[in-house]
């Protein structure tokens, strides 16, 4: 059905799958060129129900944790305009007339078509129980749902999710993020019954319940009970129990949105879904259906995005005239992070010889302590039929391409932890074991051969290049490790250097050069060991960090003195954490979590007077959010007067040392954990490191301070203190390892001194201690050799270096308040270009009232661009790091590091986005009213 003339294609629905169809048509050159009259091709009209363009529903839950909705956007005005696409938001199709080939929208507009594609998706199933439509009951599918739920939850305390599948657990994570006591109700006997078996569900349930979410399986919802105002207050279960429920979220599955097709007389499946053939055509040859609204030729309705993308490719081939791609079924492999737990399944993990089929063999690894469960299912010939991974899905990317084939190595190589696999001589095979036709990215159906071909043809050297050329890795991201393995197999050498400005030097090597050769500035380091250019967002903050750590050795002063200010990222430049709206957070230090009543009052008064949002953190201190840059000095004058100092939450440095009450109050306490936590925090405050450092001290083995989830964890025993190292929470949690037992306080401090300084010397950029320990090899055995047995002969040197750091410490905010030059940087606008510092931007107001970001390079050239970040809408570009990329002068947005050419304003990471280039002003700019 290739268009030999300009023809009209109507796309009903602008979700992820619908937008993928538009991209696929554009890639095939099947869309009209709006600049060419009568250009043969398809002119597309999109009828969208929502009032926003297509967005990434897969990551919808990230909006609850701070992602701006526009960051999920998949479409751009430039893409639509460049291909003549008429996107009509908020005016969905109401009636389809296949005889007349027209669509009527809710506004009454009649749109004719030559071909039509239904991409209407699905709708949430709400059980028909009393009260399901009460105030406080929600579904969870759209940005509107997220906004409504977030607003309502502000006055709620408890929430119940009905449904324990993929979306249900995502919804539970959302309620928990919103601060609600959360329950999950699942009618099946286990969570995620379609993806995991009993063993996987048990591991998943244990992890979820450990996070405070109550799970109720084998029971259904019977009624939503309401209060006198008609608001939900209780959920009655089918077994008679009642759960408190200010909020009820129904996530009990979805149903295909096939109403238009039904009413138009098109065939639909017995259980719903527009019936289509292998080319995704309906029973009308001019109408196609793709995504969740379609029942495909194998009789299934697919609820995942990857099969929808495959359908979009098939239809694009038909409309472009190629017609080679068909859809006869799809892999439903999926990997998700649900409530902090990695969960993945692939192939057919439930094949068990049922219905007289061949016998299967299960290979299972289970670790109940860590909440890990892994199962591989092998066929009679050893072929991999499917698998389930819960708690640790690192092997997912390696396993999925082998589905349906014999594994190239022993199954335990893919299941056992790395150390155990190595001890057994069973290492997972690399990318060389994959055949070229193995699909490495199921989201976009990209094979290893396609990736290898793109690497060879385009000279790709990194994951970013592979993503741009093949789309592999741009879906769920589960294949990224496999893509790196293909790069490695192709002989692409991983660049060990930091960036193009230091291509042969790693952070530890830069650190040693600065330390041993006493290099005191970025300029000196770049002249002696750099490859040219003005630096970038990678090397400048790293060098700033190294100089900050070695300041006592080199005789340097404040981190904002002289040239060092131009190296700092926005957080360090303004000694505060930049937030998504361009404001900053204020975090004073509260050592060990101990605070006086007077200090609490002072914090409250500051928050009240400046209109700041206040929040108690997991690190036992108080964050104040929403301060403008120019407010920060006034806020800190009051806090310092109340006895506070900088908490350095903005830096790659020690954050907090958390404590329980210990032996002061707890009847189980064996040590004064509060006093020790305070001493540790005051000793190591201000120490800049490759990444942030957190500590914890528990007064007994009950571990109330969660010390084993920290970089430095200390637990009191009857014989002294046990030291644990290299733990962390976050997206990839790891328990700390025991380094030494029953230490005295003096022994403990000496060992921590050595540990931290050894990490500072040898850690890579942005490398947490947990990743550092795995990279350096030898584990804690190596650390004991170096730090206790002194195998390298550096223990005394490490301790002495720490003593110099402790002696040189000075509160960074107090120093700024005493320095008029440093305070000038906090003014909202610069008075004229003559006040610009080389390599650092400042905001200014031009004569016409436009807010500009001004930059002066090392040669004196001045650039002016708009100050508003086009990705976030915040006025922050002036606070970004100025540098160069491939010889081009650039500034990086301080929020998400997209780089913009200062000469043209074009975003080098997304050329469809740009900053306005403004006239460079002269001196004496007007003051902003």
ZAMARGU-4260 file (C-alpha; in steps of 0.2 Angstrom, whole numbers, plus 5000, padded with zeros to 4 digits):
<rodrens>
0) 5000/5000/5000 | 5014/5012/4996 | 5008/5030/4993 | 5012/5034/4974 | 5004/5051/4978
5) 5000/5061/4993 | 4988/5051/5003 | 4980/5053/5021 | 4984/5041/5035 | 4974/5043/5051
10) 4983/5036/5067 | 4970/5035/5081 | 4981/5036/5097 | 4997/5044/5101 | 5005/5032/5114
15) 5022/5024/5114 | 5017/5012/5100 | 5008/5025/5089 | 5023/5036/5090 | 5035/5022/5086
20) 5024/5019/5070 | 5027/5038/5065 | 5046/5035/5068 | 5046/5019/5058 | 5037/5028/5043
25) 5050/5042/5044 | 5064/5031/5044 | 5058/5022/5028 | 5055/5039/5020 | 5036/5036/5018
30) 5030/5052/5025 | 5028/5068/5014 | 5040/5082/5014 | 5029/5097/5019 | 5041/5108/5009
35) 5038/5099/4993 | 5021/5101/4984 | 5012/5085/4980 | 5026/5075/4987 | 5021/5056/4986
40) 5020/5049/5003 | 5008/5048/5018 | 5001/5064/5026 | 4997/5059/5044 | 4984/5065/5055
45) 4985/5059/5073 | 4969/5059/5084 | 4975/5059/5102 | 4964/5057/5118 | 4976/5065/5130
50) 4981/5083/5129 | 5000/5079/5129 | 5010/5071/5115 | 5016/5053/5117 | 5027/5050/5132
55) 5036/5035/5140 | 5023/5025/5150 | 5036/5012/5155 | 5044/5025/5167 | 5028/5033/5172
60) 5032/5029/5190 | 5048/5040/5190 | 5037/5055/5190 | 5033/5051/5208 | 5052/5053/5212
65) 5055/5069/5204 | 5056/5066/5185 | 5047/5081/5176 | 5033/5074/5165 | 5041/5083/5150
70) 5056/5073/5152 | 5046/5057/5148 | 5041/5065/5131 | 5044/5055/5115 | 5039/5067/5102
75) 5046/5085/5098 | 5037/5099/5088 | 5052/5098/5076 | 5049/5080/5072 | 5030/5083/5069
80) 5033/5098/5058 | 5047/5091/5048 | 5036/5077/5043 | 5020/5086/5040 | 5011/5077/5055
85) 4995/5085/5061 | 4994/5080/5079 | 4977/5084/5087 | 4977/5083/5106 | 4962/5081/5116
90) 4950/5076/5102 | 4949/5057/5101 | 4940/5047/5088 | 4922/5044/5092 | 4915/5035/5077
95) 4924/5025/5062 | 4915/5023/5046 | 4924/5010/5036 | 4912/5012/5021 | 4915/5030/5019
100) 4933/5029/5026 | 4930/5043/5038 | 4933/5046/5056 | 4922/5057/5067 | 4930/5065/5083
105) 4922/5070/5099 | 4922/5088/5093 | 4912/5083/5077 | 4926/5085/5065 | 4926/5072/5051
110) 4943/5066/5045 | 4944/5056/5029 | 4958/5043/5026 | 4966/5032/5014 | 4973/5020/5027
115) 4970/5020/5046 | 4979/5013/5061 | 4971/5009/5077 | 4983/5012/5091 | 4971/5015/5105
120) 4979/5004/5118 | 4970/4997/5133 | 4960/5003/5148 | 4962/4998/5167 | 4950/4984/5173
125) 4941/4990/5188 | 4932/4975/5198 | 4913/4978/5199 | 4913/4980/5217 | 4902/4992/5228
130) 4911/5008/5231 | 4924/5006/5217 | 4919/5024/5210 | 4921/5032/5227 | 4931/5048/5230
135) 4949/5041/5233 | 4948/5027/5221 | 4961/5028/5206 | 4968/5019/5192 | 4986/5021/5186
140) 4989/5022/5168 | 4992/5041/5163 | 5001/5057/5168 | 4983/5063/5173 | 4982/5048/5185
145) 4999/5052/5192 | 4994/5070/5195 | 4977/5066/5203 | 4984/5053/5214 | 4999/5064/5220
150) 4987/5078/5224 | 4974/5067/5233 | 4988/5058/5243 | 4993/5074/5252 | 4979/5072/5264
155) 4979/5053/5265 | 4989/5041/5277 | 4985/5024/5270 | 4983/5016/5253 | 4979/4999/5246
160) 4983/4993/5228 | 4971/4980/5221 | 4982/4969/5210 | 4999/4962/5213 | 5006/4961/5195
165) 5018/4972/5186 | 5008/4988/5187 | 5001/4984/5204 | 5018/4983/5212 | 5023/4999/5202
170) 5008/5008/5210 | 5013/5001/5227 | 5030/5009/5225 | 5021/5025/5220 | 5010/5025/5236
175) 5025/5021/5247 | 5035/5036/5239 | 5020/5047/5243 | 5022/5043/5261 | 5007/5031/5263
180) 5006/5016/5273 | 5004/5003/5259 | 4995/4987/5256 | 4995/4976/5241 | 4980/4964/5238
185) 4982/4950/5225 | 4968/4937/5221 | 4981/4924/5215 | 4991/4914/5228 | 5007/4924/5224
190) 5013/4940/5217 | 5016/4943/5199 | 5008/4926/5194 | 5010/4928/5176 | 5029/4931/5177
195) 5036/4922/5192 | 5034/4905/5200 | 5032/4901/5219 | 5050/4903/5223 | 5052/4919/5214
200) 5036/4926/5221 | 5042/4921/5239 | 5059/4931/5237 | 5050/4946/5229 | 5037/4946/5244
205) 5051/4945/5257 | 5059/4960/5249 | 5043/4970/5247 | 5038/4966/5265 | 5055/4971/5272
210) 5051/4988/5265 | 5036/4990/5275 | 5023/4986/5262 | 5010/4973/5268 | 5006/4959/5255
215) 4989/4950/5255 | 4988/4936/5242 | 4974/4923/5239 | 4961/4936/5243 | 4951/4948/5233
220) 4943/4965/5235 | 4924/4964/5240 | 4919/4982/5244 | 4926/5000/5246 | 4918/5007/5261
225) 4916/5026/5263 | 4915/5039/5276 | 4900/5051/5278 | 4907/5062/5264 | 4908/5048/5252
230) 4927/5046/5253 | 4936/5029/5253 | 4941/5024/5271 | 4941/5005/5271 | 4943/4991/5259
235) 4934/4975/5264 | 4942/4959/5257 | 4933/4943/5252 | 4938/4934/5268 | 4930/4948/5278
240) 4945/4957/5284 | 4945/4976/5283 | 4960/4987/5278 | 4962/5005/5281 | 4961/5013/5264
245) 4961/5032/5262 | 4967/5028/5244 | 4963/5013/5233 | 4972/5010/5217 | 4965/4997/5205
250) 4978/4989/5195 | 4970/4972/5192 | 4974/4971/5173 | 4969/4979/5157 | 4957/4977/5143
255) 4959/4981/5125 | 4951/4997/5119 | 4942/4990/5104 | 4925/4999/5104 | 4928/5009/5088
260) 4932/4992/5079 | 4917/4983/5087 | 4905/4997/5082 | 4912/4998/5064 | 4909/4979/5062
265) 4927/4974/5062 | 4931/4957/5069 | 4937/4956/5087 | 4943/4942/5098 | 4932/4932/5110
270) 4941/4940/5125 | 4943/4957/5116 | 4956/4964/5105 | 4954/4969/5086 | 4958/4954/5076
275) 4972/4956/5064 | 4983/4945/5052 | 5002/4943/5052 | 5003/4960/5044 | 4992/4968/5057
280) 4978/4971/5045 | 4960/4970/5052 | 4946/4962/5042 | 4945/4979/5033 | 4960/4980/5021
285) 4962/4999/5024 | 4962/4997/5043 | 4977/4991/5054 | 4978/4989/5073 | 4994/4988/5083
290) 4998/4987/5102 | 4987/4983/5116 | 4971/4985/5106 | 4975/4971/5094 | 4973/4952/5095
295) 4987/4946/5084 | 4987/4931/5072 | 4993/4919/5086 | 4977/4923/5096 | 4986/4934/5109
300) 4984/4952/5115 | 5001/4958/5120 | 5002/4970/5135 | 5021/4975/5133 | 5029/4989/5123
305) 5041/4978/5114 | 5028/4968/5104 | 5019/4984/5100 | 5035/4991/5092 | 5036/4975/5082
310) 5019/4977/5076 | 5022/4996/5072 | 5037/4990/5061 | 5026/4978/5052 | 5013/4991/5047
315) 5026/5004/5043 | 5033/4991/5030 | 5016/4989/5023 | 5013/5007/5021 | 5030/5010/5014
320) 5028/4997/5001 | 5041/4985/5007 | 5029/4973/5015 | 5043/4961/5021 | 5040/4962/5040
325) 5026/4951/5048 | 5021/4949/5066 | 5017/4931/5071 | 5021/4932/5089 | 5034/4940/5101
330) 5045/4937/5115 | 5038/4943/5131 | 5054/4945/5141 | 5054/4959/5153 | 5065/4966/5166
335) 5059/4979/5179 | 5064/4987/5196 | 5049/4985/5207 | 5050/4992/5225 | 5069/4991/5224
340) 5069/4973/5218 | 5076/4968/5201 | 5063/4956/5193 | 5065/4948/5176 | 5057/4934/5166
345) 5060/4928/5149 | 5055/4914/5137 | 5043/4901/5144 | 5048/4899/5162 | 5033/4888/5166
350) 5036/4875/5153 | 5035/4859/5163 | 5031/4845/5151 | 5012/4849/5153 | 5000/4842/5140
355) 5012/4828/5135 | 5026/4840/5131 | 5045/4835/5133 | 5052/4834/5150 | 5061/4849/5157
360) 5075/4852/5169 | 5076/4866/5182 | 5092/4874/5188 | 5089/4885/5203 | 5099/4896/5214
365) 5091/4903/5229 | 5098/4914/5243 | 5084/4919/5256 | 5096/4930/5266 | 5098/4942/5251
370) 5081/4939/5243 | 5088/4932/5228 | 5080/4918/5217 | 5085/4912/5200 | 5079/4898/5189
375) 5083/4892/5172 | 5072/4880/5163 | 5081/4868/5150 | 5073/4857/5137 | 5078/4839/5134
380) 5091/4844/5122 | 5098/4857/5134 | 5090/4871/5125 | 5086/4886/5136 | 5067/4887/5137
385) 5065/4902/5149 | 5070/4909/5166 | 5065/4919/5181 | 5077/4931/5190 | 5072/4940/5206
390) 5083/4951/5217 | 5098/4949/5205 | 5094/4951/5187 | 5112/4955/5181 | 5112/4940/5170
395) 5096/4945/5160 | 5105/4953/5146 | 5116/4938/5143 | 5103/4925/5145 | 5089/4932/5134
400) 5098/4931/5117 | 5101/4912/5121 | 5082/4908/5123 | 5078/4893/5112 | 5096/4888/5110
405) 5108/4878/5120 | 5118/4888/5132 | 5136/4891/5127 | 5142/4887/5145 | 5137/4878/5161
410) 5120/4885/5167 | 5128/4889/5185 | 5139/4901/5176 | 5124/4912/5173 | 5116/4909/5191
415) 5130/4909/5204 | 5137/4925/5212 | 5153/4930/5203 | 5164/4924/5216 | 5156/4907/5217
420) 5156/4905/5198 | 5174/4909/5197 | 5178/4897/5211 | 5169/4883/5202 | 5178/4887/5186
425) 5162/4892/5177 | 5163/4910/5170 | 5149/4916/5159 | 5154/4916/5141 | 5156/4933/5132
430) 5148/4940/5117 | 5158/4929/5105 | 5146/4915/5110 | 5131/4924/5103 | 5126/4920/5085
435) 5123/4935/5074 | 5104/4932/5073 | 5102/4932/5092 | 5091/4946/5097 | 5100/4957/5110
440) 5087/4970/5112 | 5070/4963/5112 | 5062/4980/5114 | 5067/4985/5097 | 5071/4968/5090
445) 5089/4972/5087 | 5101/4957/5084 | 5119/4955/5088 | 5123/4955/5070 | 5115/4972/5068
450) 5124/4980/5082 | 5141/4972/5076 | 5137/4979/5059 | 5134/4996/5065 | 5150/4996/5075
455) 5160/4991/5060 | 5151/5003/5048 | 5150/5019/5058 | 5166/5016/5069 | 5156/5016/5085
460) 5166/5017/5101 | 5153/5017/5115 | 5135/5013/5121 | 5129/5030/5116 | 5134/5027/5098
465) 5126/5010/5098 | 5110/5018/5104 | 5109/5032/5092 | 5112/5020/5077 | 5102/5005/5081
470) 5090/5010/5095 | 5096/4995/5105 | 5097/5000/5124 | 5084/5014/5122 | 5069/5004/5128
475) 5070/4995/5146 | 5089/4996/5146 | 5091/4978/5151 | 5103/4974/5136 | 5116/4988/5140
480) 5128/4976/5147 | 5126/4964/5132 | 5129/4979/5120 | 5145/4983/5129 | 5150/4965/5127
485) 5148/4966/5109 | 5158/4982/5108 | 5172/4973/5118 | 5171/4958/5106 | 5172/4969/5091
490) 5189/4975/5098 | 5184/4992/5103 | 5196/4997/5116 | 5187/5005/5132 | 5195/5022/5134
495) 5202/5022/5151 | 5204/5041/5152 | 5192/5053/5159 | 5187/5062/5143 | 5194/5069/5127
500) 5204/5082/5137 | 5213/5068/5147 | 5211/5053/5135 | 5225/5042/5143 | 5223/5047/5161
505) 5211/5039/5174 | 5206/5048/5190 | 5218/5038/5201 | 5232/5043/5189 | 5227/5061/5189
510) 5227/5061/5208 | 5244/5054/5209 | 5251/5066/5196 | 5243/5081/5206 | 5249/5073/5223
515) 5267/5069/5218 | 5271/5083/5207 | 5262/5096/5217 | 5251/5103/5203 | 5241/5117/5210
520) 5228/5121/5196 | 5218/5114/5182 | 5228/5125/5169 | 5244/5118/5175 | 5238/5100/5174
525) 5230/5103/5157 | 5246/5111/5150 | 5257/5097/5156 | 5246/5082/5153 | 5230/5086/5144
530) 5227/5085/5125 | 5220/5102/5123 | 5203/5111/5124 | 5194/5120/5137 | 5189/5105/5148
535) 5171/5098/5151 | 5159/5093/5164 | 5169/5077/5167 | 5186/5082/5169 | 5184/5099/5177
540) 5174/5093/5193 | 5186/5078/5194 | 5201/5090/5195 | 5191/5101/5207 | 5188/5086/5218
545) 5206/5081/5218 | 5213/5098/5222 | 5200/5100/5236 | 5206/5083/5243 | 5224/5088/5242
550) 5222/5106/5247 | 5231/5103/5264 | 5246/5095/5255 | 5247/5109/5241 | 5244/5124/5252
555) 5227/5128/5243 | 5213/5138/5251 | 5194/5138/5248 | 5187/5127/5235 | 5180/5143/5227
560) 5196/5153/5227 | 5202/5159/5210 | 5202/5147/5195 | 5195/5133/5206 | 5177/5141/5205
565) 5177/5139/5186 | 5179/5120/5189 | 5165/5117/5201 | 5148/5109/5196 | 5133/5120/5201
570) 5131/5111/5217 | 5149/5115/5223 | 5149/5132/5215 | 5135/5138/5226 | 5138/5125/5241
575) 5120/5119/5239 | 5110/5105/5230 | 5102/5111/5214 | 5084/5106/5212 | 5074/5103/5196
580) 5066/5120/5196 | 5082/5129/5198 | 5081/5132/5217 | 5093/5125/5230 | 5091/5115/5245
585) 5100/5119/5262 | 5107/5105/5272 | 5116/5109/5288 | 5126/5096/5297 | 5118/5087/5312
590) 5132/5076/5318 | 5126/5058/5322 | 5108/5065/5321 | 5110/5074/5338 | 5102/5091/5338
595) 5097/5104/5352 | 5079/5111/5354 | 5086/5128/5350 | 5093/5122/5334 | 5077/5115/5329
600) 5068/5131/5333 | 5081/5140/5322 | 5078/5129/5308 | 5060/5131/5309 | 5061/5150/5309
605) 5072/5150/5294 | 5061/5139/5284 | 5046/5149/5289 | 5054/5166/5285 | 5061/5161/5268
610) 5046/5150/5263 | 5056/5134/5262 | 5049/5116/5262 | 5057/5106/5276 | 5060/5087/5277
615) 5068/5075/5288 | 5080/5064/5279 | 5085/5046/5280 | 5102/5052/5286 | 5095/5060/5302
620) 5096/5078/5297 | 5084/5091/5290 | 5083/5098/5272 | 5076/5115/5268 | 5071/5115/5250
625) 5066/5130/5238 | 5080/5143/5242 | 5085/5154/5227 | 5103/5156/5224 | 5103/5174/5230
630) 5095/5169/5247 | 5108/5156/5252 | 5120/5168/5261 | 5106/5176/5271 | 5100/5158/5276
635) 5117/5152/5281 | 5121/5168/5291 | 5106/5163/5302 | 5111/5145/5303 | 5129/5148/5307
640) 5123/5160/5321 | 5113/5145/5328 | 5128/5134/5329 | 5126/5124/5312 | 5139/5122/5298
645) 5138/5116/5281 | 5132/5098/5279 | 5141/5096/5262 | 5126/5087/5255 | 5131/5096/5238
650) 5149/5088/5237 | 5156/5071/5233 | 5161/5070/5251 | 5156/5063/5268 | 5137/5066/5270
655) 5132/5059/5287 | 5136/5046/5300 | 5119/5039/5306 | 5117/5032/5323 | 5104/5024/5335
660) 5103/5029/5353 | 5115/5016/5359 | 5119/5013/5377 | 5113/5030/5382 | 5095/5024/5382
665) 5093/5007/5374 | 5092/4993/5386 | 5101/4982/5373 | 5115/4995/5368 | 5133/4989/5371
670) 5142/5005/5365 | 5139/5024/5364 | 5134/5024/5346 | 5129/5042/5346 | 5146/5049/5353
675) 5155/5038/5341 | 5145/5044/5326 | 5147/5062/5331 | 5166/5059/5332 | 5167/5050/5316
680) 5157/5064/5307 | 5167/5078/5314 | 5183/5069/5310 | 5179/5066/5291 | 5168/5081/5287
685) 5174/5090/5272 | 5184/5075/5265 | 5181/5075/5246 | 5181/5058/5238 | 5177/5050/5221
690) 5159/5048/5226 | 5148/5053/5242 | 5152/5043/5258 | 5139/5038/5271 | 5142/5030/5288
695) 5132/5022/5302 | 5135/5017/5320 | 5124/5004/5328 | 5125/5001/5347 | 5122/4983/5346
700) 5119/4968/5334 | 5101/4973/5331 | 5108/4986/5319 | 5095/5000/5321 | 5106/5012/5312
705) 5108/5001/5296 | 5127/5002/5297 | 5129/4988/5285 | 5121/4998/5271 | 5134/5011/5272
710) 5152/5014/5265 | 5158/5014/5283 | 5148/5004/5296 | 5152/5001/5314 | 5143/4990/5326
715) 5146/4989/5345 | 5150/4972/5352 | 5155/4966/5370 | 5173/4966/5364 | 5173/4983/5356
720) 5168/4989/5338 | 5166/4979/5322 | 5171/4989/5306 | 5161/4985/5290 | 5165/4993/5274
725) 5159/4996/5256 | 5140/4994/5258 | 5127/5005/5250 | 5109/5007/5247 | 5101/5015/5232
730) 5097/5006/5216 | 5110/4992/5218 | 5110/4989/5237 | 5125/4979/5244 | 5129/4974/5262
735) 5145/4980/5269 | 5159/4967/5272 | 5167/4964/5289 | 5185/4971/5289 | 5190/4970/5307
740) 5182/4964/5324 | 5182/4970/5342 | 5193/4986/5339 | 5196/4999/5352 | 5191/5017/5347
745) 5209/5021/5343 | 5211/5006/5332 | 5195/5010/5324 | 5199/5028/5319 | 5216/5023/5312
750) 5209/5009/5301 | 5195/5021/5295 | 5208/5034/5291 | 5218/5021/5280 | 5202/5015/5272
755) 5196/5032/5267 | 5212/5038/5260 | 5216/5023/5251 | 5199/5024/5242 | 5202/5043/5239
760) 5218/5038/5230 | 5212/5024/5220 | 5194/5026/5216 | 5188/5030/5199 | 5176/5045/5195
765) 5159/5043/5203 | 5164/5026/5209 | 5155/5021/5226 | 5165/5011/5238 | 5155/4995/5234
770) 5160/4996/5215 | 5177/5001/5220 | 5180/4985/5230 | 5173/4974/5216 | 5185/4982/5203
775) 5201/4982/5213 | 5200/4963/5215 | 5204/4953/5230 | 5189/4959/5240 | 5191/4962/5259
780) 5206/4951/5259 | 5216/4963/5248 | 5210/4978/5260 | 5216/4968/5275 | 5233/4965/5267
785) 5235/4984/5262 | 5227/4992/5277 | 5230/4980/5292 | 5246/4970/5287 | 5253/4986/5278
790) 5258/4975/5262 | 5262/4991/5252 | 5270/5001/5266 | 5258/5016/5265 | 5248/5014/5281
795) 5258/5028/5291 | 5257/5039/5275 | 5238/5037/5274 | 5236/5041/5292 | 5247/5056/5291
800) 5237/5063/5276 | 5221/5061/5286 | 5228/5070/5301 | 5233/5085/5289 | 5215/5085/5282
805) 5207/5086/5300 | 5219/5100/5305 | 5215/5110/5289 | 5196/5109/5290 | 5186/5125/5289
810) 5168/5126/5287 | 5165/5131/5268 | 5150/5142/5271 | 5158/5152/5285 | 5172/5155/5274
815) 5161/5161/5260 | 5152/5173/5271 | 5169/5181/5276 | 5174/5184/5258 | 5165/5198/5248
820) 5172/5191/5231 | 5164/5174/5234 | 5148/5182/5240 | 5147/5192/5223 | 5144/5175/5214
825) 5127/5174/5223 | 5120/5190/5215 | 5106/5185/5204 | 5113/5195/5189 | 5130/5201/5184
830) 5131/5220/5181 | 5141/5219/5165 | 5152/5208/5154 | 5168/5216/5162 | 5163/5206/5178
835) 5163/5189/5170 | 5176/5176/5176 | 5185/5166/5162 | 5177/5149/5160 | 5162/5153/5171
840) 5144/5159/5167 | 5133/5173/5175 | 5115/5177/5172 | 5111/5195/5165 | 5096/5205/5160
845) 5097/5212/5142 | 5090/5229/5138 | 5074/5221/5131 | 5071/5212/5147 | 5078/5195/5141
850) 5087/5185/5154 | 5104/5179/5146 | 5117/5167/5151 | 5134/5176/5148 | 5151/5166/5146
855) 5169/5172/5144 | 5182/5159/5138 | 5200/5159/5141 | 5204/5170/5126 | 5192/5184/5131
860) 5178/5179/5119 | 5161/5182/5126 | 5145/5172/5122 | 5127/5176/5126 | 5113/5163/5125
865) 5096/5161/5133 | 5097/5156/5152 | 5081/5145/5151 | 5085/5126/5150 | 5074/5119/5136
870) 5073/5102/5144 | 5067/5108/5162 | 5061/5125/5160 | 5072/5131/5174 | 5083/5147/5172
875) 5100/5139/5175 | 5111/5138/5160 | 5122/5152/5167 | 5126/5140/5181 | 5133/5127/5170
880) 5151/5122/5166 | 5159/5130/5151 | 5171/5119/5141 | 5174/5112/5124 | 5168/5097/5114
885) 5178/5092/5099 | 5184/5109/5098 | 5167/5118/5100 | 5164/5130/5114 | 5150/5123/5124
890) 5140/5125/5140 | 5132/5110/5149 | 5115/5111/5158 | 5118/5109/5176 | 5103/5099/5178
895) 5105/5084/5166 | 5122/5089/5157 | 5115/5091/5139 | 5129/5101/5130 | 5125/5117/5119
900) 5136/5125/5106 | 5138/5142/5113 | 5140/5149/5095 | 5124/5142/5088 | 5114/5137/5103
905) 5111/5120/5096 | 5111/5105/5108 | 5124/5093/5103 | 5115/5079/5112 | 5099/5082/5104
910) 5100/5094/5088 | 5081/5096/5088 | 5083/5107/5104 | 5092/5123/5105 | 5095/5139/5115
915) 5092/5156/5108 | 5108/5165/5103 | 5107/5183/5110 | 5117/5199/5106 | 5132/5201/5117
920) 5129/5216/5128 | 5141/5229/5133 | 5146/5235/5151 | 5134/5242/5163 | 5119/5231/5160
925) 5102/5238/5167 | 5096/5231/5184 | 5082/5219/5183 | 5066/5227/5191
</rodrens>
